[in-house]
Amino acid sequence: MSVNQPPHHLAEHVAALSGMASSERRVRPLVGVTACTTMMGAHNFHFAGEKYLKAVVDGAGCLPVVIPAINEPTVLSALLSQLDGVLFTGSPSNIEPHHYNGAPSDPGTFMTRSVMR
């Protein structure tokens, strides 16, 4: 498989959905899963752990959507308005109170990446 091509089964699903009305496509609720960020080489990546994605699919019977950890209120608002729920993973890159103008975490309750290593 080429890096630029989706897996075969994904391509089949996309092709099948393209012929359906949008009301037919939305059979299960969409649940956003907050993404973590990490630098890989010169690029910042947004990702969500498989355990969270599988919990949404297998545990809740919903469809997961990874929510990028970006500070773009209009983009996030537009995305969130399309979701039926949100699973907060608790990553330091998206839940630390300073990200939403909250008071700093109590001493000893928030682990930084350097402490986790």
Residue pairs with C-beta under 8 A, 6 or more apart in sequence:
1 7
1 8
5 11
6 14
17 25
28 61
28 62
28 63
29 60
29 62
29 63
29 84
29 85
30 62
30 63
30 64
30 65
30 82
30 83
30 84
30 85
31 56
31 60
31 62
31 63
31 64
31 65
31 83
31 84
31 85
31 86
31 87
32 64
32 65
32 66
32 67
32 79
32 80
32 83
32 85
32 86
32 87
33 48
33 52
33 53
33 56
33 64
33 65
33 66
33 67
33 86
33 87
33 89
34 48
34 67
34 69
34 86
34 87
34 88
34 89
34 91
34 94
34 95
35 46
35 47
35 48
35 66
35 67
35 68
35 69
35 89
35 91
35 93
35 94
36 46
36 47
36 48
36 49
36 69
36 89
36 91
36 92
36 93
36 94
37 44
37 45
37 46
37 47
37 69
37 93
37 94
38 44
38 45
38 47
38 93
39 45
46 66
46 68
46 69
46 70
47 66
48 64
48 66
48 89
49 89
52 64
52 87
52 89
53 64
53 66
55 87
56 62
56 63
56 64
56 87
57 63
57 64
62 84
62 85
64 87
65 79
65 83
67 76
67 79
67 80
67 86
69 91
69 93
69 94
70 76
71 99
80 86
88 94
88 95
89 95
92 110
92 111
92 112
92 113
96 105
96 110
97 103
97 104
97 105
98 104
104 110
